Amino acid sequence: MLTTMTPARADGVTPRLRIAVDAGGCRECDGNASLPVIRAGYGLAEEPPAVLHKTSGGRWAMVENNAPITVLHSLAPPDGTTRYVDQMTDGAPADVRVRYFSWRVALTGRYDVLHLHWPEFLVRARRRRTRVAKRVAMRVLLWRTRWARIPIVRTTHNVTPHESGTAAERRLVRAVDRATTAFIHLNGTTAAPAPGLETVIAHGHYRDRFAAHPRSDRVPGRILYFGIIRPRKNVEHLIDVFLARERPGCRLRIVGSPTPELAERITARIAGHDDVSARLAFVDDDELVAEVTAASLVVLPYSEMHNSGAALVALSLDRPVLVPRSPANDELGREAGPGWVLPFDGTLDDADLTAALAAAGAMGDDDRPALGGRDWDEVGRRHRDVYRAALDRVRGGSR
């Protein structure tokens, strides 16, 4: 759809638009003038995603071109360890330029699409003054995206935030959802929190990312938990279940970064037990690959799970994973194939752990789960398609 404007005279063009036209000049094309709408005043990226074209009837129409799309992600830049941002960066096709979030860039920088991940984190802070300032900044950002016709794309990583926020935060996140043009779901069981375009793009696997890192030999009976350690992850409960009885030939390994309080409690729990060990710290990719591949079974004993990067890491390294049953995990299990995603109901217990260990022991060294459609190039292309659809929707007059 074309958006049109009919200036009565040159002065009818807004000052910022007139500056852009004067700077860009005009060129003749089949008797019609085409004037670049460049970035001045419009929050657009370095190359214009559209040009003003004067038709034979004397009207001006916004016409899309195939310029690259600049996307601002609400993510910090890659830091050398594998995180979700790496998929957005390394998987982006050549016609998608990636920028990383700062409030200065968000409010004054040039970009075509704002891609939000975990929007609640953008407005959280320990100090009340900082929280208030971030909320005001978010309101200004929502106004800017609407005024400049910058579509908001949001990836729904979780159904609800893992840590609940204040009432003011929840109201602001709802406002973000209402302003969102397109939602990207990581699985087909997610419902959008507000009306908008919806697309399912599976979380990418890490096979290529980890290919350069040395693997360990699989150790039969070795159980691993890895990842951030928080109360909802139920790591202490996993330790209790493991230690509830003798398990000849089995070892439990805990790897991850806990809060100081949890670190103290875990250290006390495993003291004197030679069959349980812990590395209570964030580890780099080399160490992560070594730890995961040494295990025969990965256990993620969370209270609930909707999407899990840790589960994808385990599967990418060809290790079965014991996870809480959920529609999303059931879907992942059907994709990966029998024996790879092992669900437990309710709270993890001894029977769950024993059965999962037996299933993991039946896996061959050459067995691999099916993770088709999750390579980063495919994920990047599908994101690009969503960005273009969101831009078309916003320029066509709908949010």
N, C-alpha and C positions, 0 to 999 in steps of 0.2 A: 504494500500500500504506500502511496506517495503522500507526504505532507507538503502542503503548498503555502506560499505567501505571495501577496501581490503588493509590493511597495509602490506608493504613488509616485515617488521620485527617489533619487539616490539617497536623499536625507531621510527617507522613510526607513532605511535599514538601520537597525540599532547601532549605536556607536561601536560596540565591540565587533559586531559583524562587519561593519564598514571597514574597520581597520584590517580585518582578516582578508577582505576582498581586495583592498588596495595593495596589501602586501603580496597577495598571491597572483594578482593580475588576472586577466581573462584570456581565453583563447576561443577562436572561432571553430565551430564544429557543425558542419552541414547548415551553416547560416545561423546557428544558435550559439549564444554565449554560455560557457560553462565556468562557474566561479567556484574555486575551492573554498569550502568552509573549513578553515584550519582551526588550530586549537584555541586561539585567543578567546577567553571568556566562556568556553563551552565545556571545559573539563575533559576534552577528548585527548586521545593519545597523539603521538608524533605524526602519524599518517591519518588523514581524515577517512572515517568510515563511510562518508557520503559527500556528494558535491551538490551545489545549487545549480540547476540546469534551467535555462530560460527556453520555454517552448515557443512554437510558432505563434501561439495565441497570446504571447506576452506574459504568461504566468510563470512563476518560479516554482520548481519542484525539487524536493530532496531525493536524489538518486543514489542508491547504494553502490559502492565500488568494492573491490576485493582486497582492500588494504588489511594488513595484519591487525589483530585484535589485541589490545593491551588489557590484561586482567590483573586487578589488585586483589591478592589473597589476604585474608585476615590471619596470616601465618608468619612466623619468624623465618628468616632465611635458613637454608640447610646448614647444618653445623658439622657435617662429616659422619654423623651417626644416622642410621636409617629411621626416618620418621615419615609421617603422611605427606609432609611438604615435598619430599623427594619425588613422589609420584606426580605431583602437580608441576614440578620443575622439569624433571628429566623426561617425563612422558608428554610434555607439551609439544604439539607439532610446530613446524617452522613458522606458521602464520599466527601463532599465539605467543605474545610476549608476556612474561611473568614479572610482576612487581610484588614486593613484600610489604607488610603492613607497618605503618606508623601513623599516628594521628595527623601529623603534618602532611604526609602524602595523601591520606584519605580526604582531608579537608581542602587541600590546595593543589594536589598533584594532578597529573594528566593520566587518565585511564578510561577505558571504554566500558568495562564491566567490573562490578564489585562482587567478589566471590567470598561469602561468609562461611566460616567454619566455627562451630561453638561460639555463637555471638555473645553468650553470657560472659565469656572471659574478657571481652573487650571493655566491659563496664565494671569489672570487679577490682577492688583494691582494699588494702588493710585500713587505710586512713579514710575517714568519712569525707574529708574535703576532696580527696582524689576521686572517690567514687562519684561524688556529685559532679565534679568537673567532667568525668568521663561520660556520665549520663547526658550532660548538656552537649558534649561533643557528638554523641551518637544522634541526638535529635537534630543537630545541625547537619550531620552527615546524611540523615534521611531526607532532610529538606534539599540538600545539594543534589542528591541522586535524582530526586523527583524533578527539580528545576532543570537540571542539565540532561535529563533523559538518559541517565546511566542505570541500566538494569542491575538489580540485585539478584544474584544466584546464591542459593544456600544449600549446602550439603547437610542432610539430616543425619549426623553421625549417631545421635542418641534420640530415643523417644522423649526423654526428659533429661535435664542436666544431672550428672552423677551427684553433685553436691548442690543442694537446694539453695537458692539465693533469696534475697529480700523481695517484698511485694513490689517495690519500685523496679527492681531488676526484671521481675516477671512481666510487669506491664510494658517495660521497654522492649523486651524480647518479643512480646505479642505485637507491638508496633512494627518491629523489624519484619516479622512474619507477614503482616498485612502489606508491607511495602515490597515484599519479595516477588519478583517476576517468575522465577523458575526454581523448583526444588529438585535436587539430585538425591535419590535414595541409594544406599549401598546394598540394599536387598529388596526383594519384592514384597516384603511384609510390612513395610513402613508406610504410615499414613501421613500425608502432608498436614502441617499445623494450620494452614490457611490456603485459600484458593490460589491457584497458579499452575503454570506448566509443571508437569511431573515426569521425571525420567529415572529409570533404574540404571546405574552404572556400578558394576561390582567393584569392590575394593581390589586393587591390583595385587598380584602375588609378588614375592620377593626372590624368585629363583634366579633371575639374572643379576639382581643386586648382590646376592650372596655368593655368586659363582666363583668369585676370586678369593674367597676366604677358605682357609683349610678346614676340613671337617674332622671330627673325632670319630673313632670307632664306636659303634653302638654298644652300650653296656647293658646286658640283659638285667631286668629288674630295677633299673635306675629310673626314678621318677623325678620330674623337674617341674617346679613352678618358676616362671620368670615374668618380669614386668614390674610396673609400679606397685608398691605394697600399700594398700589402704584398708581400713576396716571392712569395707564392702567386698573386698577381694577374698576374705575368709581364709587367709593364709594360716593363721593360728589354728583354725579348725582343721585344716588339712594336716597340720603337724599332729594334732590330737588324734585324728582318725588313724594316721599312720602308726603312731606309737601305742595305740590301744591294745595291740597284741604283737607277738613275735612274727616277723616276716623274713624268714631265712632267705638270703640271697638278694634282698631288696635294699635299696638306699633311696633316701629322699634328699633332694638338693633344692635349696631356695636361693634364687638370684633376683635381686631387684632393690630398688631404692625405697625404704620405708620412712615414715615420720620418726623423729627421735624416740617418741614413746613406744611405737611399735617395734623399733629396733631393740629396745631394752627388753620388751616382753618376749620377742622371738628368741633373743639370745639366752634368756633365762629358761625358756621352754626346752630348748635343744641341748642345754648344758648336760653333760654326762651321757649323751646318746651318740655313740660312734656312728650309727647308721643314718644320722641326719646332719647335714652341713649347710652352711649359708654363706653367701657372698652378698652382704647387705649394702649394695652400691649400684649406681648406674654403670653399665658396662658398655664398651664399644662393640662394634660389629664383629671384630675378630673373636672376641671373647664370647659374644652372644652365640655365634655360629658354633663355636667349640662346645659350649654348654648344651645347646639344644640337640646337636647331633650325637652327643654322648648319651643322651637319654633314650630309653625305649618308649617312654610315655610322658607326654606333657599334660599336666593337670591345671585347669583354671577353675577353681572352686567358687566362683563369684556367686553373690546372692542372686543376681540376674544378669543377663547378657543380651544385647541386641546386635551390636556389631563389635567385632574384636580384631584389632590388628595383631594381637599376640597369637590368636588362633591361626591367622593367615601366615604368620612367621613360622609356626610349627609345621603347618602343612606344606609350606614352600620348601622346608628342609626335610620333608618326607618323614615326619613323625606324627603318629596319631595323637589326638587331643581329647581329653575328658572335659566336658563343658556342661553347664546347666541346660536343661531342655528349654527350648523356646522356638517359636515359629521360624525365626531367622536361622537358628542353628540346625533345625530340621532341614531347612532349604539347603544350607551349606553341606549337610551330610549327604543329601541326595545328589548334589553336584560332585562331591569329592569321591563318592563311591563307598561300598561297604567297608566297615572297620576303621575308617579314618576319623570320623566325628562321632564320639561316643557320649551320648547324653545321659545325665542323671536327673532324677526328679526330686524336687524339694531340696533338702540339705544333703550334701555328700555324706555317704556312710561307708562302712567297711565293705559291704557287698558291692557297692559301686566301684570302689577302688580295686578290689580283688578281680572282678569281672573284666575291668578295663586292662589290668595288667596281663591277664590271660589273652585277651584279644590282641594286645600289642605284641605279645610274644609270638603270636602266629604270623606276624608280618615278615615277609622276606626282605632281604637287603636291597633287592632291585625293585620292590613295589613302590609305586608313586601314586598320589592322589590325582584326580582329574581337576585341573584348574584352568580349563580353556576359557578364552575370552577375558582373562585377567592380566594379560601382558600390558605393560605401561603404554606402549604405542597405541594400542586399541583404546585403553582408558583415556588417553590424551585426545584422540580423535573424537571420541564421543563427547567429551567435555567441550571441545571446540564447537561441535554441532549445537550443543545446548546454548553456548554463548551467542552464536549467530541467531538462533531462534528467539532468545531473550531480547537481543537488539532489535530484531524485526518486530517483535511484539510491542516494545516500548515506542519505537518510531512510528508504529501504526496507530498509536494513540491509546493503547491499553496498558495497564500495569499488570 
